[in-house]
Amino acid sequence: MEKIAQNIKNIRLINQLTQVEMGNLLGYSERQIRRFETIGTSSLAVIKRISEVFNVSIMEILS
């Protein structure tokens, strides 16, 4: 899940967002975003939401 965590962080940085801003867009707290970026997530709902909001494929997040 380390790769997923890095990919989530990269998506945020590419979009020039803070963790708070990303959290607001996705409906998660800053703490949850920080956790996604640190340890990743195995939740398909979270991955799907990131994919939809940032217009990236699920495979981009997983690989």
Secondary structure, 3 states (H helix, E strand, C coil): CHHHHHHHHHHHHHCCCCHHHHHHHHCCCHHHHHHHHHHCCCCHHHHHHHHHHHCCCHHHHHC
